[in-house]
Structure formats: C-alpha cells, structure tokens
Amino acid sequence: MRRFLSRVTSLHVLALVAALELAINRVLVPMVRPAAVAGWYTSLNFTGLFLFYFTGTLAALIIGVRFVQGFSGARTYAQRFATVSLGVAALLAAVPLVVTTSGEVSQALEAAFGIAIVVHVATTFGARRDLGVQVGLAIIAIPLLFHTASALGAAYLWPDRIFDGPSVDFIHDGVIGLCIAALATPYCFAPRPFARAVTRPGPVIFAMLVAALGAVAARIAYPDVAEAAWRAIGVELNKVQADPKLALYLLALATLAWTLASCAIASTSSRRQIGLGLGFIVLGGYAFRWPGHYLLPLLGLSLIAEAARTVREEELEAMPIASETPPIADAVWATYLASVTAGLRDVLGEVHSLTTRGEGGLMSTLIVGTANGSPVRARIERIDGCVLALDVTLGTEMDELRGATFSVWAIPDRALGASPPGPPAAPAFKSGDAQFDARFRSRGNAAAFAKLLDDGLRARAIATLDGWLAFWEPEGLRYRVYPGRGAPLDHPLPLSDLSLNRPGPPERLVAVIALLVEIAARGVVPAVTSEPEELA
C-alpha cells in the first residue's frame, strides 16, 4: 500500500477528482433532481459544486507549476513559446473561478486556446520522436480547433446566425472528428510494440465490458443515456429515437477505453503519461462551458506533447535485449580480445581488459588504457555470445542523454536498418566537406567540430566510423556503434570470421580507437585528478 501511495502524484489526484466531478456535478445533480427539496440532494449538489471548483483550481495550479518549470527548462524558443501559450490560455480559463468574466475575456480565451493547441501540436514533431504520438495529437487537435472556429466565428463572422449558421456545422463536424480521433487512438497512442500490446487480455476485457454496458444501457434507457452523454462530455444525441450513429459512438468509446487501459498498465512512464493526458482530454469533454472544460484538455495536450519527446527512447530501452549478429564462442572471443589488447599497446600504452557476466546471458568486455593523460574505455556488450554494441569513451564518461557540444551520426544504408540515435545537439550544420556531409549528419557547434576534425581526420572518419560520435567540450568524447544494426556487420569487429571460429584481424578496431584518440587530443582536457585505471 505504501509503495502504491508513493507513486500517486497530483496528476492522479486531479484525474480522480475530475472523474467524480463529471459523474456528480455534470450528470447526477441535473438528472436526479427530485420534485421536492431533499436533504440528500442538497448534499449531493454541494458536493458537486465543491468538486467543480476543486477540479478547476487544482488543474490551474498544476498548469502553473508546469509553466514555471517548463519555461525555465525550455531548450528552444519553440518550447518556450508553447509554455507561454499554455500559461496564457490556462490563466484566461481560470479567471471565471474567481470573478465573472466579460465577452471579451471569453473571446480571448477561445483565441488563446486555439493558439495553444496549434503550438503544442507543432512542437511535438521531431525526427527522433514517436511517429504515432505526433500524428495522434494532430488528429485530436482537429475537433478542438473546430470548437475554436465555431466560437470565434459566432462572435465575429456570423453573430446573427449562432443557431443555424456555420457554427452548427463546425460542432457537428467536431463530434465526428472526436469519433475518428477515438478510433485512431490504438494506432497512435497504444504502447509499443503494438503487436505485444494488443494481445494483453486486461485492456481487451475492459473495452468489451465498456461496450457491453453502453449497449445495454442504450437499449434499456436510451433517453437517459443521450441526456447523460450531452451533460457529461457535450456530445448531443437524438433524444427521441436511437441516433443513427449510435453504433459508431459505442465503437469509438470501446476503442478509447482499450487505449486508456493499455496506457495505464504500460511499462514506461512516458506512455502512462500519454494515457493520463488522453484521459484529461476526455474528461474535459466537448461542451466548453466551464473552466475545467478548457483546463483539462490544455493539461492533457501538454502532457502528451512532453511525453512524445521521450516515449520512443524509453520503450526501445525497455524492449528485450536482442542482437542480429552471429554468436561467438568464448574461447574464440578471448583469443581475439588478446590480439586487440596487444595491438592497442602502441596507442594506449599499458592496456588492461576484463570480461564480466551478468544476468540473462549478458556479458561485458571492458578494455581500459590511457592516452594524452585521459582515460580511454572501450566496452563491448554481448548477449549469449552475440555482440550488441561497441561503446568507446575518452575522458570523462558523459550521459548520452545530456546535450553534446556536437554530435555526428553516420547515415546507414537502407539495408542495414535504423541506427539508434546519439546524444542531442543543435543546430544542424554542414561541414563543407561534400563527402563527409554525404556520409554523416552533424548537429551542434560547428566551430568545435572544425577544431577537432580537419580534412585528414574527416577522410579517415569517412572510411572508419559508423554509428555516432559526440563531444562534450572540454570533458569527453564518446563513440558508439551497433554492428549489424545501422552499421556493417564486420566493422569494426570481424564478427563473421569469429562466428566461424576463424582468427579475426584486430586492426579494424585498433584503427577506430586510434582515430578517436587523435580526435580527442584536440579538445578533451585531462582532469587534474585523473589517474590511469587498472583492472585486476
């Protein structure tokens, strides 16, 4: 119990309170009003009113905290602009919680709400982000923008045709857009890999239960269901007879329920955050009459946009470790490692190596030496004898999630698949070397890049390096390559020969480390306290 409570955050409290507000204040209070005054109804009414203000106030406070944190931690002007647009829209939405607002404030809120939606969708797009989330957020934004167009159009373009003008068409199209967005949620927001998520029984059972309850309720008491749908989320159904699109609505509801359940039990925090953001958008509804109807979707959009930046990497790290390289016998690997260690003595001086075994067949080989006063560490990860990655660090070992002074990525051949991305750096630049720019993508500080890689080193890098290379001035240099995954199978490790129990030439790996040492010598400053490392 204590462990469960430790994971509860203000967002989870807000989700619970908002769900209670929807059930009590929006549905029960107006639908169960007795003919005569009753004490229980008065208590229910006051409870709904309390939840109404509590939901709006808590949502406004959470957005305020996120505004302060997001503005101070924004890395780009686009992210800062998105944070400002969120704060302005939330502030205008929260004003009715304190004072009565005028028509001008309402119109400003609609405009700010629409701008915040567009900006958050725009800042979600990026080369290394989950494509499904990017597309899904854009799909969700469309019906919300229909509401903004309807409200502003009714205020400025067709004020005399509020009930029979284009606003009615916008609202109708917005409801259809909501259904399309709900039907698209599994493909856009479900945990990855999708094939694994869709086979989990829990979300499937939950979705089927929601669909069955909805169908039975519509069959038994359709007018009450239509009234509840309108009051809860602002979707107006034909109250006289069954709506022609009722089956579509029930399918959309069941599909959305499956997505929310799948995200709720996802293994990564970013995917759970996406589900929470999607839930806030649903709880906000499509009525747009009170502060919570604006604050909850705004918060949901910001949560999804934020999680889109990290969910792809988190899910890739959470996937089971696998390798597409052939297995290598331990005796053959030990012989190859001895030849590499001998070859590196001309580059690193005294060299030590050690191989350790971990859980699940994971083995790590570490080669340590010193060059130009800085430590050099080459780590080769294997699982069940298959090589996963080569990771070389020169100087201080830096976290690859930390922004680098510059990063260089090799452009892999299509047949080799995608290479896992390297550390972030901005902006993109060209080296001016046509052959190098055709072989690598470069981002970060162009001056630092030019200092470390002259014409000769760039030519050697073209012939020698795959994967990515990153530099943190003046602390360290890091290089990583995944053989057979975005890089050739036999470079820089002769994996084909080793898998066939043939002696593999160590010169390729030695040449790579020698090149990295030369590059690092131009920019990595040895730490004063650094000492040569030894492995027993």
N, C-alpha and C positions, 0 to 999 in steps of 0.2 A: 504494500500500500504506500509506504514511504517513497519507494522508488518511482511509483506511478505519479505521486503528487509532485515529485521533484521535476518531472517533465512537463507539468502544466504551466503554461505561460498566460500572459494577459490576452493573447490572441484566442486561446482555447476558452477562457472565461467569456470573452466577447462573443464567440460563436455560440456558446450555451445560452447566454443572456438574449442574444438576438433571436435564437430559435424560440425561446419562451415568449419573447415579445411578439413574434409573428403569430404564435399559437393563441396567446391570451388576448393581447391588445388588438390585433388586426382581425382575428377570426371569432374567438369565443365571445368577447364583450359585445360586438354588434349583432351577433347571430343568435345569442341565447337570452336576449333582453326580455325579462318577464313583464307581464301586463301590469302588475302591481310592484311597488318598491319592496325589495327583499334584501335582508342583511348580507346574504351570501353574494348577491350580485354587486352590492356596493363594495364589498371586499375585493371581489374579482376585478371590478372597474379600477379601483385604486392600485391594485397590483399591476394591472396592465399599464396604467399611467406611469407608475414608478419604473417599470421595465422600459417604457418608451424613452424616458429621459435618461435612464442609466445607459441604455444602448447607445444613444446619440452622444452622450458625454464621454463614455469610455472610448468609443470609436474616434472621436475628435482628439482625445488625449493621446491615443496610440499613434494616430497620424502625426500629431505634433511632435512626439518623440522621434518618430521616424524621419520627420522633416529635418530636425536638428542633426541627427546622426547622418542622414543621407547627404545633407548639404556640406557638412564638414569632411565627409569621407568620399565625396564625388571625385572621380579621376578625370572626367571630361566635362566640357561645357554642356554637352547634351544631357548627361546625367544630372548635372546641377539644374538645368532648365526644367527637366522632368520633376525634380524635387520641388522646385518653386511652384510649378503649375499645380502639383498635388496639394501643396500647402495653401495656396490661394483658393482653390476650389473647396477644400475642406473648411477653411475659415468662413467662407460665404455660406456654406451649407450648415455650419454650426450656429450662425447668428440667430436663427429662429428659436433655438433652445433658450435664448436669453431675452430677446426683445422681439416685438412684432416688426416684420420687415415690410418694405415697400415693393412696388412692382419693379422699380429699377434694380433693387438688390436681387430679386428673383431672376431677372433677365441677365444680370451679371453672373449669377450662379450658373445659369444654363450655358453661357458662353465659356466660363472657366471650366465647367465640367467637360464640355466637348473638347476644349484645348488640351486638358489633362489626359483625356483618352487618347487623342491623336499622338501626343508627345510620348506617352508610355509605350504605345504600340511601336512607334518609330525607333525608340531607344532599345527595344527588345531585340531587334535584328542585329546579327553579328555572325562572323564566319565560323566561330567555334562554339556556337550555341545550339541547343536542341531545336531542330527544324520544326518539329510538331508543335512545340510551345509557341514559336514565332507565328506560325500560320494560325493556330488556335486562338491566340489573343486577338489577332486581326479579325477573325470571324466573330468573336464575342463582341468586339467593339462596334461592329456594324449596326446591330439593333439599338445599342446605346446611343449611337450617333443619330439614328432615326428619331429618337426621342428629342435630342437637342435640336435637330432640324425642325421638328414639329413645334416645339415650344417657341423657338426664335421666329419661325415663320408666322405663327399665330400672333406674335407680338408686333412684328414689323411689316410683313408682306401681305398677309390676308387677315387683318384684325376683325373684319366683319363676317368672316366665314370660318369661325372656330369649330363649329359643329358639323359643317358639311363641306369644308374645303380640303385642301391637300393634307392638313393635319390628320384627318381621319385615315387617309391612305397611308401616311407615314406610320401611324400607330398600328394599323393592320399589318403593314409590311414588317414592322419591328417585331410583332408577335411571331410571324412566320420565320423571321431571322433568328429569334430565340430558339425555335424548334430545330432549325438547321444547326445552330451552334451546339445544342444539346446532343443531337445525333452525331456531331463530329467530335465530341469530347473524347471518346475512347481512342480515336486515332491520333489526336493531338496531345492529350494530357495524360494518358494512361502510362504507368511505369514501363520502362524498357528493360529487357527486350519484351515486345508486345506479345510474342508467342508464349512466353512464360506467364505473363500477367493474365492472359485470357483463359488459362487453364486452372487458375486458382478457384476453388469451389465457393469460398465465402462471398466474394462480390457477386457471383452469378446467382447464388441463392437469395442474397439481399435484393438484387434487381428484380428477380422473379416474384419475390414477395411484395415488393412495392407495386409492380404491375398488376398482380392479382388483387391486392387491396384496392387499388384505384379502379379496376374494372368492376369489382363487386360493389364498391361504394357508388359508382356512377349508375350501376344497374338498379340499386335499391333506392337511392335518394339523389337522383341526378340534379334537381334544382338546388339542393343544399351544396352539392359538390361544385356546381357552377358559381354559386354565391361565394363559397369559401375560396375558390381559385381567384376570383376577382379581388376579394379583400386581402388575400394573403400576398399575392405576387403581381396583381394588376392585370392578369390575363382574363379578358372578358369572353365568356362563352354564351351561346344561345341558351337562355334560361327557360324557354318554352318547351323546346324539344331537344333531343340529343344533337349536339353540334356535329356537323359533317366531318370536322377534322378531329373528333374526339380520339379516334384510334391513333392518329399521328401524335397527339399530345401525350397519350399514355405511353407510346413507344419512346418518345423523347424523354419522358420522366424516368422510365426504367433504364434507359441508356445512361442518363445523367447519374442515376443512383449507382449504377455499376462503376462509373468513373470515380465518383466520390469515395466509394468503398475501397476501390483498388488503390487510390492515392493515400487513403487513410492508413493502410497497412503496408505501404511501400517501405523498402529498407533504407532509403536515403531521405535525409531531412529536407532537401530541396523539393523532392517530389511530393512529400507530405505538405510542404508549404504551398505548392501549386494547388493541391486539393483543398487546402484551407482557403486560399484566395478564391477558388471557384465557388466554394460554399458561401463565402461572403457576398459574391455577386448574386447568387441565387437568393439568399436571404434578403438582399436589398430589394429584389423584385423589380417590377416594371411599372409601378404606379407613380413614383416620383412626386409624392405629395408632402412628405415629411423629411426631416434632416437625415434620418437613418437610410432612407431610400437613395440618398446620394453618397453618404459617408461610407456605407458598407461596400458598394461597388468600387469606389475610389480606392479603398484599402485593399480590396481583392485584386484589382488591377496592378497596384504597386507590388503586392506580394508575388504575383505571377511573373511580372517583369523582372523583379530582383532574382527570383529563383531560376529564371531562364539562363542567367549568366553562369550558373554553377551546376545545374542538374545533369548536364551531359557528362561532365568530368566525374561527378560523384557516382553515377551509375556505371561508367566504364571501370572505375576503380573497384566497385562492388561486384562486378562480374567475376565468375570463377576464373582463376588463372589458367591460361591455356597458351600453347605455343604451336606454331605451324612449322617449326624446324624439326629435323630428324633427331632421334635420341643418340647420345654419345656415351659409350661405355666409360666407367670411372677410370679404368687403367689408361685408356687412350687419352682421356682428358688430362690426367695427371702428367702424362708424358708431354703433351702439348703445352701445358702450363709451365713445365720446367724449361722448355725451349724458349717460351716467351720471356720468362724471368731472366734467362741468360742474355737474351737479345736486348733487354731493357737496361742492362747494367751500363751500356755505353751512353744511355740517355739520362738515366736517373741515378747513376752511381750505385749505392747499396740498395738492393731491392729485396722485399720480403713478400711472401704470398701465403694465403691461408684459405682453406675451403671449409665452410660450416654447413651443417644440415639443419633444416627447420621442419616444421610440420607440413604435411601434405606433399612430401617429396620435393619441397623447395630447397635448393642448395645455392649458396652464395660464395663466390670466389672473389677474394679481395687481394689486389696487388698494390703495395704501398712503396713509395720512394720519395725522393726529394730532388727538386730542380730549381735552380736560381733562388735558393733559400725558402721556397714554398713547398708544402706537402703536395704530393700527387697521389691520387687514389683512383684505381680502376676497379670497378665492381662489375662482375658478370653474374647475372641471375639465371639459374636453371631450374626447371621443374621436371622431375623424372628423367633427367639427363638431357632434356631439350632446352636450348638457350632461349631465354626470353628477351634480355636486353643487355647492352653494354653501357655502363654509366661511368664517365671519367670526370673527376673534379680536380681542379688545380687551384690552390689557395684555400680560402675559406669555403666550406660547403654551404651553399645557399639553397633555400627553399625554392623549388621551381615555380611555386605559385606567386612568389614575390616578383614585382615588376623589374625587368632587367634593363641595364643601360642600352643594350641592343641584343636582338635575337636574330638568328639566321636559320631558316628551315629549308631543307632540301626538298625540291619538288619531285615526288616519286612518280615512277612510271605507272600508268593506269593498271597494268597487270599486277603490280605489287600491292595494290590497295592503298588505304589511307594510313599515314604515319601519325601516331599520337602526337598532339601538339606540344610545343615547348612553352617556356615562360612568356608572359605577356610583355609587350613593349610597344611604344607608339612614338611617332607616327611611322607609316610605311615610307621607305625611301629606296632609291636606286643607287647602286654603287658606281655607275658609269662604265662598268665593265660588262659589255654585252653578253659574253659567255657566262660570266658569273650570275648576272641577273636572269638569264635563261635557266640556270641550274638551281638558284636559290631565291627565296623570298626574304627580304630584310626589313626589319622594323626597329625603331628606336633612334638613338643618337648617331647620326651619320658621321659626325666628326670623330667620335670614339671608334667607330668601325674603321674609318680610314687610317687612324693611328695604329690599329692592331693588324690590319690586313693590307699589305701593299700588293703590288702587281704579282710578285713572285709567290707570296703566300696564298693569294686568291687562286692562282693557277694550280697550286698544289691542293687547295681545298676542293676545287672542282673535280680533281682526279681521285681524291682520297676520302672525302667526307660524305656521309649520308646522315639522315636523322636531323637533329637540331644542335645548334651551338649557341650558347648565351653567355654574356659577360656582364658582371656587376662591378662597376668601377668604384674603387680600385681593389676590391676584395677578392674576387674569384672568377674563374671561368669554368663552365660546365658543358659537357658534351654527352649526348645520349642517342643511341641508335637501336632499333628493333630489327634484327636480321629477319628477312622473310616477311616483314610487315611494314610496308612502305619503304623498304630498303632491300638491296640484293641479298640473297641467302648466304653467299660466301664472301661477303665483305663487311667488316674487316676480319671476320673469323672464317676459316676454311671448314665450314660445317659439313659439307658434302663429303670431303675426304675423311674427316674424323668419324663421321657416322658409318663409313665403310671400313673402319679400323686401319686407315692409311695415315701415315705421318703428315700432319698439316704444316705448311710453312708459317713460321711466326712473323715473317717480315711485314705482312699486311698490318697486323695490329701494332707492331713496333713503329711502323711508319706513321700511323694515325696519332699515337701518343707523342711521338717526336714532333709532329706538326703542331699539336696542341701546346706542347711545351714552348715552342718558338713563338706562338701567338701570345700565350700568357706572359712571356718575358717582357712584352711591350706594354703591358698595362696592369698586371697584378703586382701589388706592392706587398712584400712579405711582412707578416705580422711580427711585431717585436718579440712576442713571447713564443713564436712558433719554434718547435723542435722537431727533429726527424722522428717519425713514428716507427715503432718496431712491433713486429708480430711474433709472439713466441710460438 
